[in-house]
Amino acid sequence: MTGSPHHGGAASGGTPARRRSLNVPRSHHFRGSLGRFATGVAIVTFDGTTKRHGITVNSFTSVSMDPPLVLVSIARSTTAHDELAGRPFTVNILGAEQRQLAMHFAGRPVDEPLWVEGVSAPRLGNVLAYFECTPWAAYDGGDHTLYLGEVQDFNYRKGDALAYANSSFTTIPEDQLGMEDLL
């Protein structure tokens, strides 16, 4: 049924049809369905107009190798959402031992984290990997904004990764992380 409004095709008149928001029970089930996809856990850090910010996210992905681009999806309801627009930022990938850091920037603060002054933006110390970015583009994503950043600096260390699936934290062992040794 290509072109039907229920499949995101064009409605009569040639413009893309917008599907109505899911009702509350379906919305809850939709969120639960998305939660079955295991993701890494990251914190986006940046300097705002009056203070330094960090936002815990699980919507992060690479976009391009040339130029090196990454994308983070930030909820519009996030307190620091509007301040991120047009600012350099760092995506900090968390190690398995950094659950408290994830919770700190998800609204359950504990001790102040270790900050590192980056080349483009502030970052967190001792993270599994980081990507310092300058703004590339921002796109409307419904109740989120999709921020693309051009990577200016990056690095990683050895260790297990913190992941999130089925509404809880889990660990991805280092021996399952990648193939850097083959390169």
C-alpha positions in Angstrom: 0.0 0.0 0.0 2.7 2.5 -0.9 1.5 6.1 -0.7 -1.1 5.4 1.9 -1.0 7.8 4.9 -0.6 4.8 7.2 2.8 3.9 5.7 4.2 7.4 5.7 3.7 7.9 1.9 2.4 11.0 0.2 -1.2 11.9 0.8 -3.3 13.3 -2.1 -1.7 16.6 -3.0 1.9 15.2 -3.0 2.9 16.1 0.6 4.0 13.6 3.1 1.2 12.5 5.5 1.7 12.8 9.2 0.5 10.0 11.3 -1.4 10.9 14.5 0.4 10.4 17.7 0.0 7.0 19.3 -2.6 6.8 22.0 -1.3 6.4 25.6 -1.5 2.6 25.9 0.0 2.2 22.4 2.6 4.8 23.2 3.7 2.8 26.3 3.9 -0.4 24.3 5.8 1.5 21.5 8.4 2.6 24.1 8.7 -0.9 25.5 9.1 -2.3 22.0 11.9 0.2 21.3 13.5 -0.8 24.6 14.2 -4.3 23.3 16.9 -2.8 21.1 20.1 -2.8 23.2 22.0 0.5 23.0 25.2 1.9 24.4 25.0 4.7 27.0 26.5 8.1 26.3 26.5 11.5 27.8 26.5 14.7 25.7 28.5 17.4 27.3 28.8 21.1 26.4 29.2 24.6 27.8 25.9 26.5 27.9 25.5 30.2 28.3 25.8 30.1 32.1 27.0 26.7 33.0 28.4 23.3 31.9 25.8 20.7 30.9 25.6 16.9 30.5 22.7 14.9 29.1 22.5 11.1 29.3 21.4 9.6 25.9 21.1 6.2 24.3 20.3 7.6 20.8 23.8 8.0 19.3 25.1 6.8 15.9 27.8 7.4 13.4 26.7 9.0 10.2 29.7 9.5 7.9 33.4 8.7 7.8 34.3 11.5 5.4 33.7 14.0 6.8 33.5 12.3 10.2 30.0 12.9 11.5 28.0 11.6 14.4 24.4 12.1 15.5 22.7 12.4 18.9 18.9 12.6 19.4 18.0 15.0 22.3 14.4 15.2 23.7 12.9 18.7 23.4 11.7 18.3 27.0 15.3 18.1 28.3 16.2 21.2 30.3 19.4 21.9 28.3 17.9 21.1 24.9 17.7 24.7 23.7 21.2 25.6 24.9 22.8 22.9 22.8 21.8 24.5 19.5 24.8 25.8 17.6 27.3 24.8 20.3 30.3 22.4 20.2 29.6 19.2 22.1 31.2 15.9 23.1 29.7 12.5 23.0 31.1 10.5 25.9 30.7 6.7 25.7 30.4 5.1 29.1 32.3 2.1 30.4 30.4 -0.6 32.3 31.6 0.8 35.7 30.1 4.2 35.0 26.4 3.6 35.8 26.4 6.3 38.5 27.7 8.8 35.9 24.8 7.9 33.6 22.4 8.4 36.5 24.0 11.7 37.5 23.2 13.3 34.1 19.8 11.6 33.9 18.6 13.7 36.9 19.9 11.8 39.9 23.0 13.8 40.7 25.8 12.4 42.9 29.3 13.6 43.2 30.5 16.1 40.7 32.2 14.3 37.8 35.7 14.7 36.6 35.7 17.2 33.7 38.4 17.5 31.0 38.9 20.6 28.9 38.6 19.3 25.4 39.8 20.9 22.1 36.2 21.8 20.9 34.0 21.1 24.0 34.3 19.8 27.5 34.3 16.1 28.1 34.2 13.6 31.0 37.3 11.9 32.3 37.9 8.2 32.1 35.1 7.4 29.7 35.4 4.4 27.3 35.5 6.7 24.2 34.7 10.3 23.3 34.0 12.3 20.2 34.5 16.1 20.4 32.3 17.8 17.8 31.6 21.1 16.2 28.0 21.7 15.0 27.2 20.4 11.5 23.4 20.5 11.3 20.2 20.1 13.4 17.0 18.5 12.2 13.5 18.3 13.6 12.7 14.8 14.9 9.2 15.2 16.3 9.6 15.5 20.1 13.4 15.3 19.7 16.1 17.3 17.8 18.7 15.4 15.8 22.0 17.1 16.3 24.8 16.2 13.8 28.4 17.0 14.8 31.6 17.0 12.9 34.2 15.1 14.9 37.3 17.2 15.7 38.9 14.9 18.2 38.3 11.4 19.5 39.9 8.5 21.5 39.1 5.3 23.3 40.4 3.0 26.0 40.1 -0.6 26.8 37.2 -1.9 28.9 33.7 -3.2 29.0 30.9 -1.0 27.7 27.8 0.2 29.5 24.6 -0.7 27.6 20.9 -0.3 28.1 18.1 -2.8 27.2 14.7 -3.8 28.6 14.7 -0.7 30.9 17.9 -1.7 32.7 21.7 -1.3 32.4 23.8 -4.2 31.2 27.4 -4.8 30.2 28.9 -5.6 26.8 32.2 -7.3 27.4 35.2 -5.8 25.7 35.9 -9.0 23.7 32.6 -8.4 21.9 33.0 -4.7 21.2 34.8 -4.5 17.8 37.5 -5.4 15.4 40.0 -2.6 15.9 42.8 -5.2 16.3 42.1 -6.5 12.8 42.6 -3.1 11.2 
